[in-house]
Amino acid sequence: MIPPLIAAPVAAVAALPLMRICAGGIADLIPSDQTYAVSLDTLVGRVAVIVSGTARLGYPAQGKVTSEHGQVLYVMVEPDGADVTFVRNDAVLLVKQLSGTRFQAIRNPRPDLL
């Protein structure tokens, strides 16, 4: 019989290569991390609701839009025409990303999209 103080370290060192081989096979079966991050340009074509401010050309208001993963995002929205304004609770369709979180929008032509 080998004393436990000697057998335990020898067994641990001998098990390391076998553990590495088994872990590589098991890693293929375990799902990897997933992210719900979205690119802002994927928001074009989605319906946003104005939550604060009055949007005029050159003066955006804050809008709330939901991504394809159900995440709520807040973006800045301005109309595409000089004679158009958006007020709180207006549903708008995002048609163009101007820069960063700033989008150009039109009135929602189909209210059933919301």
N, C-alpha and C positions, 0 to 999 in steps of 0.2 A: 504494500500500500504506500502510495505517495502522500506525504503530509499535505493537508489542505492549503497551507501557506505557500506551497510550491505549485500545487496542482491548479489553483485558481488563476494565477497570472499566466501560466502556460496555456490553459484552456482559453482564456480571453484573447491572447495573441493568436492562437490557432484559429479562432472563430472569426477574426476580422476579415480575412479574404472571402470566406463563405458569406458573411453578412453583406459585403460589398456586392457580390454577384446577385444575391437574393434581392437586395434593395433596388438594384437596377431593374430587375424584372417587375417588382411590385410598383415601382414608380410609374411605369407605363399604364398601370391599371387605375391609379388614383387620379381623379380629375385635377387639373392645374387651376391656379388662381384665375378668376374672371374679373373683368372690369366693366363698369357701366359708364365709363367716360365716353363722351360723344364729341365729335368735331362740331364746332359751331355752324359750319356751312351745311350740316345735315338738318338744321332747323328751318331752312328755306322751304316753303311749301306747307309749313305748319301754322296752326291758328294760335294766336296769342291774344290775351285779354289785357287791356290797359288797366294797371292797378294804381298808378299815381301820376298826377300831372296832366297837362294838356299838350298833345303833340302837334307841332306845326313844322313846316318845312324848315330845317336847320335847327329846330329846338325839339329834341326827342323827349318822349315820356317813357316811364318804366312799364314794361309789359311782362306778363307771366306766360311762359310756354312750357309744354310738357314734352320731353324727349321720347324717343321710341322705347326706352326702358322704363318709362313712367316717372322719371326724375323731373322735378319742377325746376326750371331755370328762369332767371330774371334777365331780361335784355332791354336795351334802349331801342325804342321804336319811333320812327318819324314817317309821315305820309309821303307819297311820291309826287304829290301835286301841291302847288302854292295855295290853292283855294280850299284845301281839305284840312280839317282838324280832327283829332281823335281825343275823346274825353274818357274819364274813368268808366270802366265796365264795357267799353266798346270792344267787339271782337274784330280782330284784324288778321289778314293773311300776310305772312312774311314772304316777300317776293325777292329780296336781294340783301346780301350782307354787305354793308358799307365798309365797316372796319371793326375788328374785335367783336364786341357785343352789341354793336349798333347796326340796326336793320331798317330797311325801307319796307313799307307795308301799304296795303290797300284795304278798303273795307272788305270784310268777309263776304264774298259773293254768294256763298252757300252756307246759311246758318246751321244746316244739319251737319256740317263738318265739325262743329264744336263738340 
